Every structure is written in C-alpha cells, then in structure tokens.
C-alpha cells in the first residue's frame, strides 16, 4: 500500500497519509463530539485519548506580507 493516497471521502481528491484529509478528519471529529456530547481528548502526559492533537495549518495565506515572502520579494 502506498504511503500517500487520496482521501476516502466521496468526491475528495486531496492527497493524504491516512484515510481522510485534514478537512474531513476535523469534520468527522466535530460530528463525533456532537454525537457523543464531549470533545475528543488530546494526547497529553496522562496518555488520554486515542488520536494526537491536530496542528492548525492554514490552507492559504491572505496576508500581503506573507504572500510577498512566498514569492521571494
């Protein structure tokens, strides 16, 4: 099985290293928290939770300064 595959959500073409891309993983976690009535535990010193916390990575930068830095200006 390849390391990088397409997201398994219907119609999603995003490449990912797991079954779901970040967008669909977060949506699934939010739905799970809504259904169960509590938020997903994050892995901490006590070892609680089954999934590590997800880092917030912006999809794109709208800041002119950051865009200029990306362009090498």
MIRO-605632 format. One line per 2 residues: their letters; for each residue x, y, z of N, C-alpha, C. Coordinates in Angstrom, 2 decimals, decimal comma, always signed. Layout:
# residues N
A) X:Y:Z:X:Y:Z:X:Y:Z | ...
# end
This chain:
# residues 73
XX) +0,85:-1,18:+0,00:+0,00:+0,00:+0,00:+0,89:+1,25:+0,00 | +0,62:+2,21:-0,88:+1,43:+3,43:-0,92:+1,23:+4,28:+0,33
XX) +2,22:+5,09:+0,63:+2,15:+5,96:+1,82:+1,16:+7,09:+1,59 | +1,20:+7,71:+0,41:+0,31:+8,82:+0,11:-0,81:+8,32:-0,79
XX) -2,06:+8,55:-0,36:-3,23:+8,12:-1,11:-4,24:+9,25:-1,15 | -5,28:+9,10:-1,94:-6,36:+10,08:-1,98:-7,26:+9,88:-0,77
XX) -7,84:+10,97:-0,30:-8,80:+10,94:+0,80:-9,96:+10,00:+0,41 | -10,45:+9,23:+1,37:-11,51:+8,27:+1,09:-12,91:+8,89:+1,13
XX) -13,02:+10,19:+1,46:-14,32:+10,85:+1,45:-14,81:+10,95:+0,00 | -16,08:+10,69:-0,24:-16,61:+10,73:-1,61:-16,36:+12,08:-2,28
XX) -15,77:+12,03:-3,48:-15,53:+13,23:-4,27:-14,29:+14,02:-3,91 | -13,58:+13,64:-2,87:-12,39:+14,38:-2,44:-11,16:+13,84:-3,17
XX) -10,37:+14,74:-3,72:-9,17:+14,38:-4,47:-7,88:+14,72:-3,71 | -8,01:+15,16:-2,46:-6,86:+15,59:-1,68:-5,96:+14,41:-1,34
XX) -4,66:+14,58:-1,50:-3,71:+13,54:-1,12:-3,46:+13,60:+0,37 | -3,34:+12,44:+1,00:-3,19:+12,36:+2,44:-2,35:+11,15:+2,81
XX) -1,89:+11,11:+4,05:-1,10:+9,97:+4,53:-1,96:+9,04:+5,39 | -3,23:+9,31:+5,49:-4,15:+8,47:+6,23:-5,40:+8,28:+5,40
XX) -6,45:+7,72:+5,99:-7,67:+7,50:+5,20:-8,40:+8,78:+4,84 | -8,30:+9,83:+5,68:-9,01:+11,08:+5,43:-8,05:+12,26:+5,40
XX) -8,38:+13,28:+4,60:-7,59:+14,51:+4,60:-7,92:+15,30:+5,88 | -7,16:+16,34:+6,14:-7,35:+17,12:+7,37:-8,75:+17,69:+7,46
XX) -9,28:+18,22:+6,37:-10,61:+18,81:+6,38:-11,67:+17,79:+6,79 | -11,62:+16,60:+6,21:-12,63:+15,59:+6,53:-12,39:+14,95:+7,90
XX) -11,14:+14,85:+8,31:-10,82:+14,33:+9,65:-11,39:+15,24:+10,72 | -11,21:+16,56:+10,55:-11,74:+17,51:+11,54:-13,26:+17,51:+11,55
XX) -13,88:+17,38:+10,37:-15,34:+17,31:+10,30:-15,86:+16,06:+11,01 | -15,16:+14,95:+10,83:-15,55:+13,71:+11,49:-15,41:+13,82:+13,00
XX) -14,32:+14,43:+13,47:-14,13:+14,63:+14,91:-15,20:+15,53:+15,50 | -15,58:+16,60:+14,77:-16,62:+17,51:+15,25:-17,96:+16,78:+15,33
XX) -18,27:+15,97:+14,34:-19,50:+15,20:+14,35:-19,50:+14,20:+15,49 | -18,38:+13,54:+15,71:-18,26:+12,58:+16,80:-18,46:+13,27:+18,15
XX) -17,87:+14,45:+18,32:-18,02:+15,20:+19,57:-19,47:+15,61:+19,77 | -20,16:+15,98:+18,69:-21,56:+16,37:+18,77:-22,45:+15,19:+19,15
XX) -22,18:+14,04:+18,57:-22,98:+12,85:+18,82:-22,74:+12,31:+20,23 | -21,49:+12,27:+20,65:-21,17:+11,72:+21,96:-21,35:+12,72:+23,08
XX) -21,41:+14,00:+22,74:-21,63:+15,01:+23,77:-20,36:+15,49:+24,45 | -19,21:+15,14:+23,94:-17,95:+15,62:+24,51:-16,91:+15,74:+23,43
XX) -15,91:+16,56:+23,72:-14,83:+16,79:+22,75:-13,84:+15,64:+22,78 | -13,13:+15,46:+21,68:-12,08:+14,44:+21,59:-10,95:+14,79:+22,54
XX) -10,50:+13,84:+23,33:-9,36:+14,07:+24,20:-8,10:+14,16:+23,37 | -7,18:+15,01:+23,82:-5,89:+15,07:+23,14:-4,90:+14,26:+23,96
XX) -3,86:+13,79:+23,30:-2,84:+13,01:+23,98:-2,00:+13,96:+24,81 | -1,88:+13,68:+26,07:-1,10:+14,52:+26,97:-0,25:+13,65:+27,87
XX) +0,21:+14,22:+28,96:+1,05:+13,50:+29,90:+0,34:+12,28:+30,48 | -0,98:+12,37:+30,61:-1,73:+11,25:+31,18:-1,99:+10,16:+30,15
XX) -1,76:+10,45:+28,86:-1,95:+9,45:+27,82:-3,40:+9,28:+27,42 | -4,28:+10,22:+27,78:-5,69:+10,11:+27,44:-5,94:+10,36:+25,97
XX) -6,96:+9,76:+25,42:-7,32:+9,98:+24,02:-6,65:+8,97:+23,11 | -7,23:+8,80:+21,94:-6,68:+7,82:+21,01:-6,00:+8,45:+19,82
XX) -6,15:+9,76:+19,64:-5,57:+10,44:+18,49:-4,71:+11,60:+18,98 | -3,57:+11,84:+18,34:-2,77:+13,00:+18,71:-3,48:+14,28:+18,27
XX) -3,18:+15,42:+18,92:-3,82:+16,66:+18,52:-3,40:+17,06:+17,11 | -4,30:+17,69:+16,41:-4,04:+18,10:+15,04:-3,53:+19,54:+15,05
XX) -2,42:+19,78:+14,36:-1,87:+21,13:+14,27:-2,71:+21,95:+13,30 | -2,96:+23,18:+13,65:-3,72:+24,07:+12,79:-2,83:+24,62:+11,69
XX) -3,01:+24,14:+10,47:-2,21:+24,58:+9,35:-3,13:+25,33:+8,38 | -2,89:+26,64:+8,16:-3,76:+27,37:+7,25:-3,62:+26,85:+5,82
XX) -4,72:+26,82:+5,10:-4,69:+26,33:+3,72:-4,01:+27,32:+2,79 | -4,18:+28,59:+3,05:-3,55:+29,61:+2,21:-3,38:+30,89:+3,01
XX) -2,43:+31,69:+2,64:-2,18:+32,96:+3,31:-2,83:+34,08:+2,54 | -3,58:+34,91:+3,21:-4,21:+36,06:+2,56:-3,43:+37,34:+2,87
XX) -2,48:+37,28:+3,77:-1,71:+38,44:+4,16:-0,76:+38,84:+3,04 | -0,78:+40,12:+2,60:+0,12:+40,55:+1,52:+1,60:+40,32:+1,89
XX) +1,93:+40,51:+3,16:+3,30:+40,32:+3,59:+3,73:+38,86:+3,41 | +2,87:+37,95:+3,81:+3,19:+36,53:+3,68:+3,22:+36,09:+2,22
XX) +2,31:+36,63:+1,42:+2,28:+36,28:+0,00:+3,57:+36,76:-0,66 | +4,02:+37,99:-0,32:+5,25:+38,52:-0,89:+6,44:+37,67:-0,46
XX) +6,44:+37,20:+0,78:+7,53:+36,36:+1,27:+7,56:+35,03:+0,52 | +6,40:+34,49:+0,21:+6,32:+33,23:-0,52:+6,81:+33,39:-1,96
XX) +6,61:+34,59:-2,52:+7,03:+34,85:-3,89:+8,51:+35,20:-3,98 | +9,14:+35,42:-2,84:+10,56:+35,75:-2,82:+10,83:+37,22:-3,03
X) +9,84:+38,07:-2,76:+10,01:+39,52:-2,94:+10,69:+40,15:-1,76
# end
